[in-house]
């Protein structure tokens, strides 16, 4: 059995070192990198090929939520486990809606991080004890909110750009754009591109874009 490849992303060196020493005490876990920010994680995820990435939610520059989406665009098979000091349902459900597979508070007992890694690798969603009972937020009209990445893609599509143009602009694959597009349509309950453009106009998404 090859070891579980784990990458740690946290801008606090002491936290990262603490987690690294815990994980390295397990024979079947290999910490492949300890990174200091979200952008670094996005840039290096393909080269590092981690099975699981432990990602801090609040980091300067590219935060954990945006980083999660962008990491999964580049390497969908990596499981993202959010590390956070916040246990509010809003934080947790937002992290899950961005594609994270689990949410662990930074002050959990050490063996719980291991449990969380095993759970997300097994295809489960893992919420640590303090984070349970949290549901996804809904907007006032009952719709699931769009993530920042989805809003960016909605804007480009509403400007009349094709999937291919959006893919080139954002440096992602056409298939990834199509997946986002499907999710946007599902969340908004819209079936056509014209409907997306109309939604963008009505909700001010197109304002201030010089279009």
CORCORFEN-V178824 format. One record per residue. N is the residue number from 0. RES is the residue in one letter. PHI is phi in whole degrees, -180 to 180 (none if undefined). NEAR is the number of other ideal C-beta (glycine too) atoms within 12 Angstrom. D_FIRST is the distance of its C-alpha to the first C-alpha in Angstrom with 2 decimals. Layout:
n = (N;N)
res = (RES;RES)
phi = (PHI;PHI)
near = (NEAR;NEAR)
d_first = (D_FIRST;D_FIRST)
//
This chain:
n = (0;1;2;3;4;5;6;7;8;9;10;11;12;13;14;15;16;17;18;19;20;21;22;23;24;25;26;27;28;29;30;31;32;33;34;35;36;37;38;39;40;41;42;43;44;45;46;47;48;49;50;51;52;53;54;55;56;57;58;59;60;61;62;63;64;65;66;67;68;69;70;71;72;73;74;75;76;77;78;79;80;81;82;83;84;85;86;87;88;89;90;91;92;93;94;95;96;97;98;99;100;101;102;103;104;105;106;107;108;109;110;111;112;113;114;115;116;117;118;119;120;121;122;123;124;125;126;127;128;129;130;131;132;133;134;135;136;137;138;139;140;141;142;143;144;145;146;147;148;149;150;151;152;153;154;155;156;157;158;159;160;161;162;163;164;165;166;167;168;169;170;171;172;173;174;175;176;177;178;179;180;181;182;183;184;185;186;187;188;189;190;191;192;193;194;195;196;197;198;199;200;201;202;203;204;205;206;207;208;209;210)
res = (X;X;X;X;X;X;X;X;X;X;X;X;X;X;X;X;X;X;X;X;X;X;X;X;X;X;X;X;X;X;X;X;X;X;X;X;X;X;X;X;X;X;X;X;X;X;X;X;X;X;X;X;X;X;X;X;X;X;X;X;X;X;X;X;X;X;X;X;X;X;X;X;X;X;X;X;X;X;X;X;X;X;X;X;X;X;X;X;X;X;X;X;X;X;X;X;X;X;X;X;X;X;X;X;X;X;X;X;X;X;X;X;X;X;X;X;X;X;X;X;X;X;X;X;X;X;X;X;X;X;X;X;X;X;X;X;X;X;X;X;X;X;X;X;X;X;X;X;X;X;X;X;X;X;X;X;X;X;X;X;X;X;X;X;X;X;X;X;X;X;X;X;X;X;X;X;X;X;X;X;X;X;X;X;X;X;X;X;X;X;X;X;X;X;X;X;X;X;X;X;X;X;X;X;X;X;X;X;X;X;X)
phi = (none;-79;-66;-75;-89;-122;-115;-111;-126;-156;-85;-105;-54;-65;-64;-60;-65;-61;-66;-61;-67;-64;-68;-72;-77;-93;-65;-98;-120;-120;-83;-86;-169;-125;-111;-99;-156;-66;-63;-61;-63;-64;-66;-107;-61;-69;-69;-78;48;-75;-74;-134;-120;-90;-124;-68;-79;-104;-133;-66;78;-80;-75;-62;-69;-65;-61;-55;-62;-72;-65;-70;-66;-82;-145;-59;-79;-73;-90;-99;-118;-81;-108;-151;-98;-100;-113;-74;-55;-62;-60;-66;-68;-65;-61;-67;-71;-86;113;-66;-96;-160;-143;-128;-78;-66;-98;-73;-60;-56;-70;-73;-64;-63;-58;-64;-61;-62;-65;-69;-67;-84;89;-91;-96;-116;-117;-67;-49;-74;-108;-75;77;-103;-113;-64;-73;-120;-76;-59;-92;86;-87;-78;-68;-78;-78;-58;-65;-65;-64;-60;-70;-59;-58;-63;-66;-67;-77;93;-80;-82;-55;-65;-65;-63;-60;-65;-61;-98;58;-132;-81;-60;-61;-64;-62;-62;-63;-59;-61;-61;-64;-62;-61;-63;-64;-90;69;-117;-104;-119;-65;-60;-64;-63;-63;-63;-59;-61;-66;-66;-102;71;-65;-86;-68;68;-104;73;-94)
near = (7;10;19;32;28;41;44;40;47;37;28;21;16;13;26;29;17;23;39;28;18;27;33;22;16;22;11;18;30;24;32;29;25;33;36;25;27;35;22;29;42;37;22;27;35;19;17;28;22;38;30;44;49;52;53;44;37;27;30;16;20;29;31;42;36;33;45;45;38;38;45;32;34;29;30;21;20;37;36;49;52;49;43;36;22;25;26;19;21;22;30;33;29;33;43;30;32;37;37;41;35;39;47;44;31;33;20;28;16;21;16;27;39;30;23;39;41;25;23;36;28;17;12;16;28;35;33;32;18;23;36;18;13;25;16;22;22;16;15;7;12;12;21;24;26;32;33;23;35;40;28;28;38;38;33;34;39;33;23;18;27;17;25;18;17;34;24;16;19;27;15;31;19;22;16;30;31;21;25;38;34;20;28;38;26;17;27;32;16;26;15;15;23;15;20;38;25;19;30;32;19;15;22;14;27;23;13;8;18;7;15)
d_first = (0.00;3.79;6.41;9.00;11.85;15.14;18.67;21.70;25.12;28.10;31.48;31.90;30.29;30.55;28.69;25.89;25.70;25.73;22.81;20.85;21.51;20.48;17.08;16.48;17.10;13.69;11.04;8.26;10.83;12.24;15.84;16.55;20.25;23.07;25.79;29.35;30.41;29.71;30.97;28.57;25.67;27.10;27.72;24.31;21.88;21.46;20.91;18.47;16.52;15.41;13.60;16.18;19.49;21.61;25.09;28.42;31.10;34.12;33.96;36.82;37.04;34.47;33.65;30.48;31.73;32.70;29.62;27.43;29.24;29.17;25.46;24.73;27.23;25.38;21.79;21.94;18.21;18.04;18.68;21.61;22.20;25.78;26.83;30.52;33.45;35.19;34.85;37.51;36.80;37.93;35.30;32.50;33.65;34.31;30.78;29.40;31.94;30.75;27.24;25.46;23.03;23.80;26.40;26.16;29.16;28.92;30.34;27.81;26.40;23.28;21.05;22.22;20.55;17.17;18.33;19.42;16.17;14.39;17.51;17.82;14.25;15.23;18.32;20.74;23.39;23.37;26.67;26.97;29.72;32.43;31.67;31.90;34.85;35.00;36.04;36.20;39.54;42.07;44.91;48.44;48.75;45.61;43.46;40.03;40.50;39.29;36.85;38.15;36.25;37.70;41.14;40.85;39.97;42.73;45.18;44.38;44.60;47.82;49.26;49.02;46.10;43.96;40.18;39.96;42.18;40.23;36.95;38.61;40.12;36.94;34.67;32.44;31.99;34.65;32.11;31.31;35.08;35.48;32.86;34.69;37.96;36.93;35.87;39.17;41.20;39.47;39.98;43.58;44.43;45.71;45.40;47.10;46.94;50.61;49.71;47.15;49.89;52.35;49.97;49.37;53.17;53.96;51.40;52.29;48.98;51.05;53.40;53.57;51.56;54.59;54.20)
//
